[in-house]
Protein backbone atom coordinates (compact mmCIF):
# COMPACT_ATOMS: atom_id res chain seq x y z
CA UNK A 1 0.00 0.00 0.00
CA UNK A 2 1.37 3.41 -0.98
CA UNK A 3 1.78 5.85 1.91
CA UNK A 4 2.37 9.51 1.10
CA UNK A 5 4.99 10.73 3.54
CA UNK A 6 6.28 14.20 4.29
CA UNK A 7 8.63 15.88 1.82
CA UNK A 8 10.33 19.27 1.78
CA UNK A 9 12.96 21.19 -0.20
CA UNK A 10 16.29 21.45 1.61
CA UNK A 11 19.52 23.35 0.93
CA UNK A 12 23.07 22.61 2.02
CA UNK A 13 25.19 25.76 1.70
CA UNK A 14 28.63 26.91 2.74
CA UNK A 15 31.38 29.19 1.45
CA UNK A 16 34.45 27.10 0.64
CA UNK A 17 37.63 29.04 1.39
CA UNK A 18 41.05 27.70 0.46
CA UNK A 19 44.61 28.94 0.47
CA UNK A 20 46.13 28.90 -3.01
CA UNK A 21 49.86 28.46 -2.61
CA UNK A 22 52.55 30.02 -4.83
CA UNK A 23 51.49 28.57 -8.21
CA UNK A 24 47.72 29.01 -8.19
CA UNK A 25 48.22 32.30 -6.36
CA UNK A 26 50.16 33.66 -9.34
CA UNK A 27 47.61 32.17 -11.76
CA UNK A 28 44.69 33.91 -10.02
CA UNK A 29 46.64 37.16 -9.76
CA UNK A 30 47.18 36.95 -13.52
CA UNK A 31 43.45 36.62 -14.15
CA UNK A 32 42.88 39.67 -11.98
CA UNK A 33 45.31 41.49 -14.30
CA UNK A 34 43.67 40.09 -17.49
CA UNK A 35 46.54 37.69 -18.09
CA UNK A 36 46.50 33.88 -18.33
CA UNK A 37 49.52 32.12 -16.90
CA UNK A 38 50.45 28.52 -17.66
CA UNK A 39 52.96 26.28 -15.92
CA UNK A 40 55.78 24.68 -17.91
CA UNK A 41 56.74 21.18 -16.78
CA UNK A 42 60.01 19.32 -17.34
CA UNK A 43 58.81 17.84 -20.65
CA UNK A 44 58.26 21.36 -22.04
CA UNK A 45 54.47 21.18 -21.98
CA UNK A 46 52.52 24.23 -20.79
CA UNK A 47 49.56 23.42 -18.55
CA UNK A 48 46.61 25.81 -18.09
CA UNK A 49 45.64 26.01 -15.28
CA UNK A 50 49.20 25.43 -14.06
CA UNK A 51 50.02 22.33 -12.06
CA UNK A 52 51.57 22.75 -8.64
CA UNK A 53 53.84 19.73 -9.11
CA UNK A 54 55.33 18.13 -12.22
CA UNK A 55 53.49 14.83 -12.83
CA UNK A 56 56.70 13.16 -14.07
CA UNK A 57 59.47 14.53 -11.85
CA UNK A 58 57.20 15.43 -8.90
CA UNK A 59 59.16 18.64 -8.49
CA UNK A 60 57.38 21.96 -7.78
CA UNK A 61 56.40 23.88 -10.93
CA UNK A 62 58.11 27.27 -10.88
CA UNK A 63 58.26 28.28 -14.58
CA UNK A 64 55.05 30.22 -15.33
CA UNK A 65 54.57 31.65 -18.82
CA UNK A 66 51.83 33.80 -20.28
CA UNK A 67 49.57 32.30 -22.95
CA UNK A 68 47.10 33.97 -25.30
CA UNK A 69 43.53 34.90 -24.26
CA UNK A 70 42.25 33.04 -27.34
CA UNK A 71 42.09 29.38 -28.17
CA UNK A 72 40.38 26.49 -29.88
CA UNK A 73 37.40 24.43 -28.72
CA UNK A 74 38.54 20.82 -28.40
CA UNK A 75 35.19 19.37 -27.30
CA UNK A 76 31.93 20.74 -25.95
CA UNK A 77 28.42 20.12 -24.68
CA UNK A 78 25.39 22.39 -24.60
CA UNK A 79 23.55 23.56 -21.49
CA UNK A 80 20.00 24.51 -22.44
CA UNK A 81 18.79 25.10 -18.87
CA UNK A 82 21.51 26.75 -16.78
CA UNK A 83 21.57 26.06 -13.07
CA UNK A 84 22.09 28.44 -10.17
CA UNK A 85 25.74 29.38 -9.78
CA UNK A 86 26.76 28.59 -13.36
CA UNK A 87 28.68 31.27 -15.30
CA UNK A 88 25.72 32.38 -17.43
CA UNK A 89 21.97 32.40 -16.80
CA UNK A 90 21.04 31.79 -20.43
CA UNK A 91 21.82 28.75 -22.64
CA UNK A 92 25.55 28.30 -23.25
CA UNK A 93 28.18 25.71 -24.06
CA UNK A 94 30.59 24.02 -21.71
CA UNK A 95 33.83 23.50 -23.60
CA UNK A 96 37.39 22.28 -23.26
CA UNK A 97 39.45 25.12 -24.73
CA UNK A 98 43.14 24.91 -25.58
CA UNK A 99 44.52 28.43 -25.40
CA UNK A 100 47.18 29.43 -27.92
CA UNK A 101 50.53 28.66 -26.34
CA UNK A 102 49.11 25.97 -24.04
CA UNK A 103 49.28 22.19 -24.43
CA UNK A 104 46.31 21.34 -22.23
CA UNK A 105 42.67 22.37 -22.26
CA UNK A 106 40.80 24.65 -19.86
CA UNK A 107 37.14 23.97 -19.01
CA UNK A 108 34.92 27.04 -19.23
CA UNK A 109 31.66 28.43 -20.60
CA UNK A 110 31.22 29.63 -24.18
CA UNK A 111 28.55 32.20 -25.00
CA UNK A 112 27.96 31.05 -28.56
CA UNK A 113 24.35 32.21 -28.92
CA UNK A 114 22.97 28.81 -29.89
CA UNK A 115 23.88 25.15 -29.93
CA UNK A 116 24.00 25.32 -33.73
CA UNK A 117 26.80 27.88 -33.51
CA UNK A 118 28.97 25.66 -31.30
CA UNK A 119 31.44 23.35 -32.99
CA UNK A 120 34.70 21.59 -32.36
CA UNK A 121 37.58 23.63 -33.72
CA UNK A 122 35.86 27.00 -33.35
CA UNK A 123 38.02 29.92 -32.26
CA UNK A 124 37.06 31.65 -29.03
CA UNK A 125 38.42 34.43 -26.85
CA UNK A 126 38.08 35.42 -23.22
CA UNK A 127 35.37 37.83 -22.13
CA UNK A 128 36.77 39.35 -18.97
CA UNK A 129 34.57 40.16 -15.97
CA UNK A 130 34.15 43.86 -15.25
CA UNK A 131 35.20 43.41 -11.62
CA UNK A 132 38.12 41.04 -11.10
CA UNK A 133 39.27 39.84 -7.72
CA UNK A 134 41.65 36.97 -8.42
CA UNK A 135 39.24 34.10 -9.08
CA UNK A 136 38.47 31.78 -12.00
CA UNK A 137 35.27 33.81 -12.43
CA UNK A 138 37.44 36.74 -13.55
CA UNK A 139 36.94 34.98 -16.88
CA UNK A 140 33.24 35.69 -17.32
CA UNK A 141 33.10 33.27 -20.24
CA UNK A 142 34.50 32.74 -23.73
CA UNK A 143 32.93 34.09 -26.91
CA UNK A 144 33.53 33.45 -30.63
CA UNK A 145 36.52 35.35 -31.99
CA UNK A 146 40.23 35.85 -31.56
CA UNK A 147 42.21 38.23 -29.38
CA UNK A 148 45.88 38.79 -28.82
CA UNK A 149 47.68 39.20 -25.55
CA UNK A 150 48.63 42.71 -24.52
CA UNK A 151 52.21 43.74 -23.82
CA UNK A 152 53.70 41.89 -20.85
CA UNK A 153 53.57 43.76 -17.60
CA UNK A 154 54.90 43.21 -14.11
CA UNK A 155 53.27 40.51 -12.05
CA UNK A 156 51.17 41.77 -9.16
CA UNK A 157 51.12 40.21 -5.71
CA UNK A 158 49.84 36.61 -5.75
CA UNK A 159 46.34 35.91 -4.47
CA UNK A 160 46.57 34.02 -1.19
CA UNK A 161 42.96 33.00 -0.49
CA UNK A 162 39.93 32.22 -2.64
CA UNK A 163 36.30 31.75 -1.57
CA UNK A 164 33.76 29.82 -3.63
CA UNK A 165 30.09 29.53 -2.56
CA UNK A 166 28.77 25.95 -2.54
CA UNK A 167 25.00 25.42 -2.82
CA UNK A 168 23.15 22.11 -3.08
CA UNK A 169 19.36 22.17 -3.41
CA UNK A 170 17.43 18.93 -3.13
CA UNK A 171 14.06 17.54 -2.07
CA UNK A 172 14.00 15.20 0.89
CA UNK A 173 11.22 12.63 1.17
CA UNK A 174 10.87 10.94 4.54
CA UNK A 175 10.60 7.25 5.24
CA UNK A 176 7.45 5.95 6.90
CA UNK A 177 9.31 5.80 10.23
CA UNK A 178 10.70 9.34 9.91
CA UNK A 179 7.29 10.63 8.87
CA UNK A 180 5.72 9.14 11.99
CA UNK A 181 8.46 10.69 14.17
CA UNK A 182 8.04 14.19 12.68
CA UNK A 183 4.25 14.12 12.93
CA UNK A 184 4.58 13.19 16.61
CA UNK A 185 6.87 16.18 17.18
CA UNK A 186 4.13 18.39 15.72
CA UNK A 187 1.95 17.09 18.55
CA UNK A 188 4.58 17.73 21.22
CA UNK A 189 5.56 14.08 21.58
CA UNK A 190 8.88 12.28 21.07
CA UNK A 191 8.64 8.74 19.77
CA UNK A 192 11.05 6.00 18.86
CA UNK A 193 10.60 2.52 17.44
CA UNK A 194 11.87 -0.78 18.75
CA UNK A 195 13.97 -3.21 16.74
CA UNK A 196 12.15 -6.58 16.77
CA UNK A 197 15.48 -8.41 16.96
CA UNK A 198 17.70 -6.67 19.54
CA UNK A 199 14.80 -4.76 21.18
CA UNK A 200 16.68 -1.47 21.18
CA UNK A 201 14.63 1.71 20.85
CA UNK A 202 15.88 4.11 18.17
CA UNK A 203 15.13 7.83 18.27
CA UNK A 204 14.58 8.98 15.57
CA UNK A 205 13.30 5.61 14.26
CA UNK A 206 15.51 3.89 11.69
CA UNK A 207 16.52 0.51 10.37
CA UNK A 208 18.53 -1.24 13.06
CA UNK A 209 22.22 -0.93 12.04
CA UNK A 210 23.07 -4.07 14.02
CA UNK A 211 20.34 -6.39 12.71
CA UNK A 212 19.41 -4.72 9.43
CA UNK A 213 15.67 -4.91 10.06
CA UNK A 214 12.94 -2.30 10.16
CA UNK A 215 11.64 -1.22 13.58
CA UNK A 216 8.10 -2.20 14.49
CA UNK A 217 6.73 -1.24 17.92
CA UNK A 218 6.23 2.51 18.44
CA UNK A 219 7.57 3.66 21.81
CA UNK A 220 6.92 7.08 23.32
CA UNK A 221 9.99 8.34 25.16
CA UNK A 222 10.46 11.09 27.69
CA UNK A 223 11.49 14.66 27.00
CA UNK A 224 14.20 14.21 29.64
CA UNK A 225 17.53 12.53 29.34
CA UNK A 226 21.20 12.34 30.21
CA UNK A 227 24.19 14.02 28.58
CA UNK A 228 26.51 11.20 27.52
CA UNK A 229 29.21 13.09 25.59
CA UNK A 230 29.49 16.70 24.47
CA UNK A 231 31.67 19.29 22.81
CA UNK A 232 32.14 22.98 23.57
CA UNK A 233 31.99 25.13 20.42
CA UNK A 234 34.54 27.93 20.78
CA UNK A 235 35.26 28.76 17.13
CA UNK A 236 33.05 31.29 15.31
CA UNK A 237 31.99 30.53 11.72
CA UNK A 238 29.84 32.07 9.02
CA UNK A 239 26.10 31.70 9.65
CA UNK A 240 26.55 30.82 13.32
CA UNK A 241 23.35 31.47 15.28
CA UNK A 242 24.82 31.42 18.77
CA UNK A 243 27.74 33.27 20.27
CA UNK A 244 30.52 30.92 21.44
CA UNK A 245 31.11 29.27 23.74
CA UNK A 246 28.13 26.91 23.69
CA UNK A 247 27.62 23.19 23.95
CA UNK A 248 26.36 20.53 21.55
CA UNK A 249 25.79 17.23 23.33
CA UNK A 250 24.57 13.70 22.82
CA UNK A 251 21.43 13.31 24.94
CA UNK A 252 20.19 9.84 25.84
CA UNK A 253 16.45 10.28 26.31
CA UNK A 254 14.80 8.18 28.98
CA UNK A 255 13.45 5.08 27.26
CA UNK A 256 15.79 5.31 24.24
CA UNK A 257 18.93 3.32 23.45
CA UNK A 258 20.56 5.79 21.06
CA UNK A 259 21.39 9.40 22.04
CA UNK A 260 20.33 12.37 19.92
CA UNK A 261 22.53 15.44 19.29
CA UNK A 262 21.19 18.78 20.49
CA UNK A 263 22.09 22.14 22.00
CA UNK A 264 22.54 22.49 25.75
CA UNK A 265 21.62 25.98 26.98
CA UNK A 266 20.63 27.53 30.30
CA UNK A 267 23.94 26.57 31.90
CA UNK A 268 27.49 27.92 31.47
CA UNK A 269 29.47 25.84 29.00
CA UNK A 270 32.10 25.01 31.61
CA UNK A 271 29.42 23.43 33.84
CA UNK A 272 28.14 20.94 31.25
CA UNK A 273 29.32 17.44 32.09
CA UNK A 274 28.73 13.79 31.33
CA UNK A 275 25.75 12.51 33.34
CA UNK A 276 24.05 15.93 33.48
CA UNK A 277 20.29 15.48 33.52
CA UNK A 278 18.49 17.70 31.02
CA UNK A 279 14.95 18.35 29.75
CA UNK A 280 13.65 19.45 26.36
CA UNK A 281 12.71 23.10 26.00
CA UNK A 282 10.00 23.41 23.36
CA UNK A 283 9.41 26.46 21.21
CA UNK A 284 6.15 28.35 21.40
CA UNK A 285 3.38 26.03 20.19
CA UNK A 286 2.37 28.58 17.55
CA UNK A 287 5.78 27.99 15.89
CA UNK A 288 5.57 24.20 15.79
CA UNK A 289 5.71 22.28 12.56
CA UNK A 290 6.73 18.81 11.46
CA UNK A 291 10.38 19.50 12.27
CA UNK A 292 12.95 18.70 15.00
CA UNK A 293 13.27 22.47 15.49
CA UNK A 294 10.11 22.27 17.64
CA UNK A 295 12.59 21.51 20.42
CA UNK A 296 14.64 24.66 20.85
CA UNK A 297 17.30 23.10 23.10
CA UNK A 298 17.83 21.09 26.26
CA UNK A 299 18.42 22.68 29.67
CA UNK A 300 19.35 21.27 33.08
CA UNK A 301 16.35 19.59 34.70
CA UNK A 302 17.55 20.03 38.29
CA UNK A 303 17.74 16.28 38.89
CA UNK A 304 20.86 14.67 40.35
CA UNK A 305 23.46 13.59 37.79
CA UNK A 306 22.99 10.10 36.37
CA UNK A 307 25.49 7.46 37.43
CA UNK A 308 28.01 6.56 34.75
CA UNK A 309 26.89 2.93 34.76
CA UNK A 310 23.41 3.98 33.55
CA UNK A 311 24.68 5.31 30.26
CA UNK A 312 28.08 3.64 29.81
CA UNK A 313 26.71 1.28 27.15
CA UNK A 314 25.30 4.19 25.12
CA UNK A 315 28.41 6.32 24.51
C-alpha positions as CSV (number, residue, x, y, z in Angstrom):
1,X,0.0,0.0,0.0
2,X,1.4,3.4,-1.0
3,X,1.8,5.8,1.9
4,X,2.4,9.5,1.1
5,X,5.0,10.7,3.5
6,X,6.3,14.2,4.3
7,X,8.6,15.9,1.8
8,X,10.3,19.3,1.8
9,X,13.0,21.2,-0.2
10,X,16.3,21.5,1.6
11,X,19.5,23.3,0.9
12,X,23.1,22.6,2.0
13,X,25.2,25.8,1.7
14,X,28.6,26.9,2.7
15,X,31.4,29.2,1.4
16,X,34.4,27.1,0.6
17,X,37.6,29.0,1.4
18,X,41.1,27.7,0.5
19,X,44.6,28.9,0.5
20,X,46.1,28.9,-3.0
21,X,49.9,28.5,-2.6
22,X,52.6,30.0,-4.8
23,X,51.5,28.6,-8.2
24,X,47.7,29.0,-8.2
25,X,48.2,32.3,-6.4
26,X,50.2,33.7,-9.3
27,X,47.6,32.2,-11.8
28,X,44.7,33.9,-10.0
29,X,46.6,37.2,-9.8
30,X,47.2,36.9,-13.5
31,X,43.5,36.6,-14.1
32,X,42.9,39.7,-12.0
33,X,45.3,41.5,-14.3
34,X,43.7,40.1,-17.5
35,X,46.5,37.7,-18.1
36,X,46.5,33.9,-18.3
37,X,49.5,32.1,-16.9
38,X,50.4,28.5,-17.7
39,X,53.0,26.3,-15.9
40,X,55.8,24.7,-17.9
41,X,56.7,21.2,-16.8
42,X,60.0,19.3,-17.3
43,X,58.8,17.8,-20.7
44,X,58.3,21.4,-22.0
45,X,54.5,21.2,-22.0
46,X,52.5,24.2,-20.8
47,X,49.6,23.4,-18.5
48,X,46.6,25.8,-18.1
49,X,45.6,26.0,-15.3
50,X,49.2,25.4,-14.1
51,X,50.0,22.3,-12.1
52,X,51.6,22.7,-8.6
53,X,53.8,19.7,-9.1
54,X,55.3,18.1,-12.2
55,X,53.5,14.8,-12.8
56,X,56.7,13.2,-14.1
57,X,59.5,14.5,-11.8
58,X,57.2,15.4,-8.9
59,X,59.2,18.6,-8.5
60,X,57.4,22.0,-7.8
61,X,56.4,23.9,-10.9
62,X,58.1,27.3,-10.9
63,X,58.3,28.3,-14.6
64,X,55.1,30.2,-15.3
65,X,54.6,31.6,-18.8
66,X,51.8,33.8,-20.3
67,X,49.6,32.3,-23.0
68,X,47.1,34.0,-25.3
69,X,43.5,34.9,-24.3
70,X,42.2,33.0,-27.3
71,X,42.1,29.4,-28.2
72,X,40.4,26.5,-29.9
73,X,37.4,24.4,-28.7
74,X,38.5,20.8,-28.4
75,X,35.2,19.4,-27.3
76,X,31.9,20.7,-26.0
77,X,28.4,20.1,-24.7
78,X,25.4,22.4,-24.6
79,X,23.5,23.6,-21.5
80,X,20.0,24.5,-22.4
81,X,18.8,25.1,-18.9
82,X,21.5,26.8,-16.8
83,X,21.6,26.1,-13.1
84,X,22.1,28.4,-10.2
85,X,25.7,29.4,-9.8
86,X,26.8,28.6,-13.4
87,X,28.7,31.3,-15.3
88,X,25.7,32.4,-17.4
89,X,22.0,32.4,-16.8
90,X,21.0,31.8,-20.4
91,X,21.8,28.7,-22.6
92,X,25.6,28.3,-23.2
93,X,28.2,25.7,-24.1
94,X,30.6,24.0,-21.7
95,X,33.8,23.5,-23.6
96,X,37.4,22.3,-23.3
97,X,39.5,25.1,-24.7
98,X,43.1,24.9,-25.6
99,X,44.5,28.4,-25.4
100,X,47.2,29.4,-27.9
101,X,50.5,28.7,-26.3
102,X,49.1,26.0,-24.0
103,X,49.3,22.2,-24.4
104,X,46.3,21.3,-22.2
105,X,42.7,22.4,-22.3
106,X,40.8,24.6,-19.9
107,X,37.1,24.0,-19.0
108,X,34.9,27.0,-19.2
109,X,31.7,28.4,-20.6
110,X,31.2,29.6,-24.2
111,X,28.5,32.2,-25.0
112,X,28.0,31.0,-28.6
113,X,24.3,32.2,-28.9
114,X,23.0,28.8,-29.9
115,X,23.9,25.2,-29.9
116,X,24.0,25.3,-33.7
117,X,26.8,27.9,-33.5
118,X,29.0,25.7,-31.3
119,X,31.4,23.3,-33.0
120,X,34.7,21.6,-32.4
121,X,37.6,23.6,-33.7
122,X,35.9,27.0,-33.4
123,X,38.0,29.9,-32.3
124,X,37.1,31.6,-29.0
125,X,38.4,34.4,-26.9
126,X,38.1,35.4,-23.2
127,X,35.4,37.8,-22.1
128,X,36.8,39.3,-19.0
129,X,34.6,40.2,-16.0
130,X,34.2,43.9,-15.3
131,X,35.2,43.4,-11.6
132,X,38.1,41.0,-11.1
133,X,39.3,39.8,-7.7
134,X,41.7,37.0,-8.4
135,X,39.2,34.1,-9.1
136,X,38.5,31.8,-12.0
137,X,35.3,33.8,-12.4
138,X,37.4,36.7,-13.5
139,X,36.9,35.0,-16.9
140,X,33.2,35.7,-17.3
141,X,33.1,33.3,-20.2
142,X,34.5,32.7,-23.7
143,X,32.9,34.1,-26.9
144,X,33.5,33.5,-30.6
145,X,36.5,35.4,-32.0
146,X,40.2,35.8,-31.6
147,X,42.2,38.2,-29.4
148,X,45.9,38.8,-28.8
149,X,47.7,39.2,-25.5
150,X,48.6,42.7,-24.5
151,X,52.2,43.7,-23.8
152,X,53.7,41.9,-20.8
153,X,53.6,43.8,-17.6
154,X,54.9,43.2,-14.1
155,X,53.3,40.5,-12.0
156,X,51.2,41.8,-9.2
157,X,51.1,40.2,-5.7
158,X,49.8,36.6,-5.7
159,X,46.3,35.9,-4.5
160,X,46.6,34.0,-1.2
161,X,43.0,33.0,-0.5
162,X,39.9,32.2,-2.6
163,X,36.3,31.7,-1.6
164,X,33.8,29.8,-3.6
165,X,30.1,29.5,-2.6
166,X,28.8,26.0,-2.5
167,X,25.0,25.4,-2.8
168,X,23.1,22.1,-3.1
169,X,19.4,22.2,-3.4
170,X,17.4,18.9,-3.1
171,X,14.1,17.5,-2.1
172,X,14.0,15.2,0.9
173,X,11.2,12.6,1.2
174,X,10.9,10.9,4.5
175,X,10.6,7.3,5.2
176,X,7.4,6.0,6.9
177,X,9.3,5.8,10.2
178,X,10.7,9.3,9.9
179,X,7.3,10.6,8.9
180,X,5.7,9.1,12.0
181,X,8.5,10.7,14.2
182,X,8.0,14.2,12.7
183,X,4.2,14.1,12.9
184,X,4.6,13.2,16.6
185,X,6.9,16.2,17.2
186,X,4.1,18.4,15.7
187,X,1.9,17.1,18.6
188,X,4.6,17.7,21.2
189,X,5.6,14.1,21.6
190,X,8.9,12.3,21.1
191,X,8.6,8.7,19.8
192,X,11.0,6.0,18.9
193,X,10.6,2.5,17.4
194,X,11.9,-0.8,18.8
195,X,14.0,-3.2,16.7
196,X,12.2,-6.6,16.8
197,X,15.5,-8.4,17.0
198,X,17.7,-6.7,19.5
199,X,14.8,-4.8,21.2
200,X,16.7,-1.5,21.2
201,X,14.6,1.7,20.9
202,X,15.9,4.1,18.2
203,X,15.1,7.8,18.3
204,X,14.6,9.0,15.6
205,X,13.3,5.6,14.3
206,X,15.5,3.9,11.7
207,X,16.5,0.5,10.4
208,X,18.5,-1.2,13.1
209,X,22.2,-0.9,12.0
210,X,23.1,-4.1,14.0
211,X,20.3,-6.4,12.7
212,X,19.4,-4.7,9.4
213,X,15.7,-4.9,10.1
214,X,12.9,-2.3,10.2
215,X,11.6,-1.2,13.6
216,X,8.1,-2.2,14.5
217,X,6.7,-1.2,17.9
218,X,6.2,2.5,18.4
219,X,7.6,3.7,21.8
220,X,6.9,7.1,23.3
221,X,10.0,8.3,25.2
222,X,10.5,11.1,27.7
223,X,11.5,14.7,27.0
224,X,14.2,14.2,29.6
225,X,17.5,12.5,29.3
226,X,21.2,12.3,30.2
227,X,24.2,14.0,28.6
228,X,26.5,11.2,27.5
229,X,29.2,13.1,25.6
230,X,29.5,16.7,24.5
231,X,31.7,19.3,22.8
232,X,32.1,23.0,23.6
233,X,32.0,25.1,20.4
234,X,34.5,27.9,20.8
235,X,35.3,28.8,17.1
236,X,33.1,31.3,15.3
237,X,32.0,30.5,11.7
238,X,29.8,32.1,9.0
239,X,26.1,31.7,9.7
240,X,26.5,30.8,13.3
241,X,23.3,31.5,15.3
242,X,24.8,31.4,18.8
243,X,27.7,33.3,20.3
244,X,30.5,30.9,21.4
245,X,31.1,29.3,23.7
246,X,28.1,26.9,23.7
247,X,27.6,23.2,23.9
248,X,26.4,20.5,21.5
249,X,25.8,17.2,23.3
250,X,24.6,13.7,22.8
251,X,21.4,13.3,24.9
252,X,20.2,9.8,25.8
253,X,16.5,10.3,26.3
254,X,14.8,8.2,29.0
255,X,13.4,5.1,27.3
256,X,15.8,5.3,24.2
257,X,18.9,3.3,23.4
258,X,20.6,5.8,21.1
259,X,21.4,9.4,22.0
260,X,20.3,12.4,19.9
261,X,22.5,15.4,19.3
262,X,21.2,18.8,20.5
263,X,22.1,22.1,22.0
264,X,22.5,22.5,25.8
265,X,21.6,26.0,27.0
266,X,20.6,27.5,30.3
267,X,23.9,26.6,31.9
268,X,27.5,27.9,31.5
269,X,29.5,25.8,29.0
270,X,32.1,25.0,31.6
271,X,29.4,23.4,33.8
272,X,28.1,20.9,31.3
273,X,29.3,17.4,32.1
274,X,28.7,13.8,31.3
275,X,25.8,12.5,33.3
276,X,24.0,15.9,33.5
277,X,20.3,15.5,33.5
278,X,18.5,17.7,31.0
279,X,15.0,18.4,29.8
280,X,13.7,19.4,26.4
281,X,12.7,23.1,26.0
282,X,10.0,23.4,23.4
283,X,9.4,26.5,21.2
284,X,6.1,28.4,21.4
285,X,3.4,26.0,20.2
286,X,2.4,28.6,17.6
287,X,5.8,28.0,15.9
288,X,5.6,24.2,15.8
289,X,5.7,22.3,12.6
290,X,6.7,18.8,11.5
291,X,10.4,19.5,12.3
292,X,12.9,18.7,15.0
293,X,13.3,22.5,15.5
294,X,10.1,22.3,17.6
295,X,12.6,21.5,20.4
296,X,14.6,24.7,20.9
297,X,17.3,23.1,23.1
298,X,17.8,21.1,26.3
299,X,18.4,22.7,29.7
300,X,19.4,21.3,33.1
301,X,16.4,19.6,34.7
302,X,17.5,20.0,38.3
303,X,17.7,16.3,38.9
304,X,20.9,14.7,40.3
305,X,23.5,13.6,37.8
306,X,23.0,10.1,36.4
307,X,25.5,7.5,37.4
308,X,28.0,6.6,34.7
309,X,26.9,2.9,34.8
310,X,23.4,4.0,33.6
311,X,24.7,5.3,30.3
312,X,28.1,3.6,29.8
313,X,26.7,1.3,27.1
314,X,25.3,4.2,25.1
315,X,28.4,6.3,24.5
